[in-house]
Amino acid sequence: MPDSPSDNATRRKRITVDIPDELLSEAERSVDRIAHESRQGDAEQANSSPVSARSTIASGVPPPPSMSEGAIRNAVDPLKEQLLRTAADFDNFRKRAAKDRDDAIRYSNERLIKELLPIYDNLERALTARQGLPTNDVGAIIEGVELVKRNLFDCLKKFGVEEVPAEGLLFDPNLHEAMGNEISQSVPEQHIIRVCQPGYLLNRRLIRPALVVVSQGDKTST
């Protein structure tokens, strides 16, 4: 049976009497205060989190205690490995750069030596040509040319130049270049009979092979 208007009024009056206005006001103030503090805390956390994170990274402060030791190790070990690889790569680069620098210094005179060698060859040819001339007529010239030759080669030796050994030796394609082959009864097969043009080394590096004639051996004995 529905309540009558008089019963509803009586119930409203009873509620008003059971909950005083002071308690309702205090409850509203508490709710407002809690909501305000919650909003203020969220704002402070949002503003301070980036700064706090940057400060932690810049100052090297350890990660928060919430990270376990295993998690920290898993994060650090790959970085350590990458650092070691980078250090090894840099050391290899340093060694290669040092070797390239030393080679550049050691062989910096190679072009000069190549330019001087033809002059030395001309002196050699002049001395060879004297054999067909009277000694009395060219003696002084020959002595002068020989002196220049000795002085020039002494100068070349100071820069690390040395002549490639050839005559009478076994032909070596790494040092010699064959100009032809001849039958020889005195020189064994594949050995050098004579040198057409000397070869030279610069600090043990070949800069010009020796041009040679190679023996085919004594073919008449067969």
Secondary structure, 3 states (H helix, E strand, C coil): CCCCHHHHHHHHHHHHHHCCHHHHHHHHHHHHHHHHHHHHHHHHHHHHHHHHHHHHHHHCCCCCCCCCHHHHHHHHHHHHHHHHHHHHHHHHHHHHHHHHHHHHHHCCCHHHHHHHHHHHHHHHHHHHHHHHCCHHHHHHHHHHHHHHHHHHHHHHHHCCEEECCCCCCECCCCCEEEEEEECCCCCCCCEEEEEEECCEEECCEEEECEEEEEECCCHHHC
